[in-house]
């Protein structure tokens, strides 16, 4: 009998422990996923409650109203069409379920789910609709309008600007954009946020990761030189550098180069050799240190998980991965985070877009602040990569991003993809990721122009230069 009591007591302790774990896990998941659950289109309870709420306002970081509501709860947008279009993917639209937008992700605040019982009772006694909370974003309206004006007309793509010290998303542009006042005229696919939802090969911007893999795994990486003859045999296929035309007998050859020189000139042959020397497992680990294959569960942004390929890992595919091709997939926001991590001494910051939420009476409902995401590499490795990225701009493929007297660092990319409209053909996506190495201007960005016809150094780097110039001349409101 005594033994039975002991066993029952142990079982009771185990059950209590499991119950406590369940409660703790429930609290954790609510804190992490609460906004996602409330925002879900499957949440019929939340949808029904919204009918009796006047949505709160959405403001940019300086207090400019980006979305308001009339007395019936219908959404109103600014008179300035350029501002509406430049901020629509950050703000969202009541007509579209845009998962990375404030309208979607902040709906628990905007539609009154965080309102206290006394506030609900007061509104009911007055016979009025409940007023949702106002949400202020990290987005800068003037920067967004200016950056949008630079993007090539008629092209698809994305521009992301962040503060690499804090992780604040200052600009989140996706093209084509649309006017939230007239969603019936929205171009096909414009509700997709290409900053956060489009996964595509990052091209040579991924050489940042490949270089980091070399630093972590090759003992003699500083003293190594590589021979670029213009063509590298990898398995049963060849890898060539930009400008090579075998049929015309034209080869782009960089000769004997160090990793820094190859990085500045974006030498495919060299970085394919580095990938093969490092090996697939080590290259994958380095990519995962930067967030590839991670489940992105950021506090207020829905970002598609970037992928490092795990199948068909032939010698050719490993070499192609090293130069940012193969089955790699990354979003512009993630590549912006990677550039920011180099600028920030190897520490990547979590991207965030909500600064604060205030009740209709003006009381502070919630305030948000910077949060670290992960350390991708140590400070010394980051310092070396910063020097590499500086060399890209001072004398390499990113020279069109240079600003006299200012330390601009970056990496160009030219990703080749299959052309869906022309079987056997290819299209080119132009990339530039980079940052300002200036104490008072801790800004990083990613520019991606789809089907650009020319490479990142020609198409994306000049856009980056103009954005960086604007930031240096105008600054960002605190």
N, C-alpha and C positions, 0 to 999 in steps of 0.2 A: 504493500500500500504506500509505504514511504517513497519507494522508487517511482510509483505512478504519479505521486504528487510532484516530485522533482521534475519529472518529464513534462507534466502539465505546466509547471511554472516556467520551464525553459521554453516551451511552445508559446506561452503567453508573452514572454520577453521577445521572442523572435517575431511574433505577430505585431507587437507594439512597435518594434524596430522597423518592420516593413511598412507599417502605417505611417510612421514618421518620415521614412524615406519617400513614400508616395506623396505626402503633403509637401515636403521640401521640393520634390520634382515638379509637382503641380504649380507651386509658387514660382519656381524658376521658369517653367515654360510659359506661364502667363506673362511674366515680366519680359521674356524674350520674344514671344510670339503673339502677345496680346493684341497688338495693332494689326498683325496679319489676320488673326481670327476675326476681329471686329470688321475689318475692311473686306473680308471675303464676300464675293457675290452670292455664296451659298448660305450666308448668315441671314436668313429671312427675318429673324427677330430684330436685328440691327436695321434692316431695310424698313421695316414697319415703323420703328421708332423715329427714323429720319423724317418721316412725313410731318411730324409735329415739331420740327426744329428749324429755326432760321440759321443756316450755316454761318460759322464765324468767318472772319476775313483772313485772307492770306496776304502777307506783306513781305517785301524784300528786306534785306538787312538794315537799310536806312529808314524803313517805315513806309515806303511807297506801296500803296495798295495794288496788289496784283489780281485779287478776286474779292468781290463783295457780294452782298445779297440784298434783294428788295424785301418789302414787308411780307411777301408771300413765300420767301425762301428761294426764289429763282436767282441763279448766279448772274452777277454783273462783272464786266471786265473793263480795264482802262480804256480811255478814248484813244490812246496812242496805239495804233495797230502794230507798229514795229516792236513795241514793248510786249504786246499780247503774244505775238508770234515768237519772240525771242525767249520768252519764259514759259511757254505753254507746256513743254515736257517736264519742267520742274513743278509748275503749278498744277497742271492737269486740266481736265475738262469734265463737267458733269455728264457729258454725252458719251464719254469713253472710259473704259475701265483700265486706266494707265497705271500699272503697278508701281512704278518708281516715282510717281507724282505725289505732291502733298495732298491733293484732293483725295487720293486713294489711301496713302499710308497714314495721314494725319486725321483720318475721318473720325476716330474716337474723340479727338479734341474738337474738331470742327462741327461735329454733329451732336455734341452734348453728352457723350457717354461718360465723361469725367466730371460732369456737373454734380455738385453735392445735393443731398436731399433737401436742405433748406432752400437752395436756389430753385429747385424744381417746384417745391411747395409754393414759394413766392410767386413764380410765374403762373402756376395753376390758380392761385387765389385772385390774381389780377386778370385771369382769363386770357393770357397772352401765350403765344408760342414760346417755347424754350429757346434761348439764344445760345448758340454754340460758342466755343472759345476761338479767339483770334490766334493765328499761328504766324510767327515771324521766322523767315527762312534765312539761311546763310547766303542765299543767292544775291548777287549784285545786279540790279536792273540795268544801269548804264553800261556796265561791262558786257552783259549779255547782248544788248542791242548792238553795241559796237562789233563784237565778235561775229554776230550773225551777219552783219553787213559785209564781212570779209569773205564769207564762204562762196565758192564758185556757184553761180546761178545754174539751177537745174540739176545739180549733183546731189547724190545721197551721201550721208556721212555723219560725223559727230565731232563736237569740240567740248572738251571738259577742262575746267581750270579749278585747281585746288590750292589751298594754303597747306604746304607740306609740313609745317610745324604743328598745325592743329587738326588737319583733316577736313576742314570746312570746304564744302563744294560751293564755289563762287559762281560758276557758270556751267550749265548743263544743256548743251544745244544738240538737237537731233534734226537731221534733214532727210526728207522734206518736212517742213513744219506746217502748221495750219492755224487758222484764226478761230479761237474758241467761241467767238460770237457767231460764226457761221460754219458749223461742222459739216453741213451738207456739201460744202465745197472742198472738204479736206481731201488731199490727194491720197491715192491708195497707199496703204502702209505707213501713213504719217502718224498714226497713233502709237507706233512702235518707237520706243526710246532706244536709239542706236548707241547711246553712251553706255547703257546698262544691260541691254537685252541682246545685242548683236555680238555673237561669238564668231570671230574670223581669224585667219592666220595673221599674226602681227608682223610678219616679214622681219626685216633686219633689226627692228627694235628689240626683238627677242635676243639679239646678240649680247645685250646687257646681262641676261641670265646665263648664256653660254660662257661669257667671260668670267662671271662669278663662279661658275662650276669649275673652270680651269684653276682659279685662285684657290679653291677649296680642295682640289683633288690632284693637281699636278705640282709636285715638289719643286720642279725647275721652271715653273711657268714664266718667271721674270727673265730668265736667260734664254728661253727658247726663241728660235726664229723659224719661220715657215716659208716654204717656197710656193708661190702662186704662179703657175704656168698658164692660167686661163681656163684650164680644164682639169677636173679631178675625177678619176674613176672611182666610183663607190658601188661596190657590188657589180651588177650588170648594167649600170647606167652612169651617165656623166652629170657632173655639176659644173656649171659655168658661172662666170661673173657677168654683171650687167654690161651690156655693150658687145658681148661676144656674139658673133654670127658665123657659125661653122661653115655654112654654105658659101659665104663670101670670103672665107679664109681669114676673118677678123677675130682676133683674140684680145680680150682685156687681161693683161698680165701685170701683176703688182710686184713680181720678183720676190726677192728675199725680204721678209717683213717681220717685225715684232708683233706681238698681239695688239699693242697700242696703235701701231701704224695700220694694221689690218682693220682695227675697229674704226679708226678715223676715215678710212677709205671704203669701209663696209665690204671687205673682201670675203666673198662667199667661199672660195677655196680654203682659205685659212680657217674660217669658223666651222666648216664641214670637217676639216682635219682635227680641230680641237674637240668637236663632239665625238668623233670616233676614238680619239685618245682618251677622253674622259670616260666614255662608255654610257650606255643608255640608263643604267640604274643611277649612276652619280648625277647625270644630267637631269633625270627626273627628280632626284632629291633636291637639287638646287632650284629647280622650277617650283617644287612644292614649298621650299623655304620662302618663295615670293608669293605663294597663295594659289598656285595651280593645283587643281584637284581638291581644293578645299570647299566646304559648304559655307558659302557666304551668308552669314546671318547677322547683318548689320542692323543697328538699332532703328534706323528710319529710312533705309533704302533697300529695295529689292534688286539684287544684282545677280545675273546669271553666273553660275560657277564656271570658271575657266578650266580648260582641260589640257592635260598633257597626254598624248596618245599612249595606249597600253597594248595595242594589237598591231600585228604586221610590222614588227620591229626589225626589219632587215637592215643591212649595212647602209643601203641607200636612204631608207626612211630615217635612220638615226642621224645621218649626215644632213639631211634636209631639215630635220627638227632643229639642229644646231644653228641653221640660218633663218629660222622662224617660219618654216613651211611645214610640210607633212600634214598631219591631222591636228596640229595645234589649233586651239581656239581661245581667244581672249577678247574681252570687251575693252573699248577705249578707256572706260573708267578704271579698270584694273591696270592697264598699262600706264595710266597717269599715276596711280598709286605706286607702281614700281619705280618710275622716275623720281617721284617724291621721296621714296625710301632711300635712294642713293643720295639725294640732296640732304636728307635728314640723318646722315651718318649711319645708315643701315636700318633705321627704325621706320617701318611703314605705319602710317596712322590710319585708323578707321575712318572712312568717308562718312560725313553726316551733313544733313541739310536742315534740320529743325533747330533753331536757336532757342526759342522759348514759346510757351503757350500761355495766354492771358485770358482771364474770364471777361465777360461783357462789362463787368464793373471795374476792370482794370487790375484786379489782383493776380499775382503770379501763380499760374497753375503748375507749370513745370519749366525747368531750365536745363539746358543740355550743355555739355562741354566736351573738350577733346578726350579721346581715348585711343590708346595704342592698339594696333592690330597685331603685328608680329615683327620680330627682328629677323630680317632676311639675310644679313651678313654683318660682320663686325665693322667697327669704325674705320680700321685701316683699309680693309677691302673696299669699303664705300668711298674712302678718300681717293684710292687709285682709280676706281670707276668714274668718279667725278672728274678726275684729270682726263680720262679717256673721252668722256662726253664733252669736255671743254675743247679737246683737240678736234672733235667732229665739227665744231662750229668755227674754230679759228683757222682750220686748214684742211677740212675734210668735206664730206658730202653735205654737211649742214651749214655751209658758209652763208647761205641766204637767210639764216636766222640771226646772224651776227648784228649786234648793236654796238657802235663805237663807244669805248669807255665802260662797257658793262659786261659782266661775266655771265654769258648765256651758255648753258650746257645742254646737249641734246643727243638724240640718235634718230637718224632717218630710217625709213623702211619702205620697201616696195614689194608688196605681197602679190604674187601671181595666183589667180584662182581660175577654175574652169568657168568658161562663159556659158551660162544656161541657155542663151539664145543662139549660140553658135557652137554646136558639138565639135570638140577638138580644138576650139579656140580658147584664148585666155583673156581675162581682164586684169587690170592692175589697180590695187588699192594703195594709195599714197599715205604714208604715216610720218608723223614727227612727234616724238615725246621728249620732253625736256624741262628745264627749270632755270630760274634766275638764282645764281649764287651770290645774292646780295642780302646783307643783313636786314635791311628794312623792306625787302620785297621777297618774302619766302613763298614764291608761287611756282607751281608746276602745272604742266598741261599735257594734253594729248589731242592731236588733230588727226582725223582719219577721213580721207576723201575717197569714196568708192568709184570704181571705173574711171580713174583719173587720167588715164592715157600717158601720163608721165609719172616719174618717181617722187618719193617723199621729199627729196632735196629740192626739187623744182616746184612742186605743188603745195606741200604742207608746211615746209620750213618758212616761206615768206609770210604765211598766215600767222605762224607762231611768233615771228619777229614783231609783227604789228600789234599782236595782243600783248606781248611783253612790253613793248614801247608804251602802250596805253596804260598798263599797270604802273610802270615807272613814272609816267607823267601825271597820272590821276590818282593812283592809290586806291585803296578800298576803305570804305567807311568802317570804323571800329564796331 
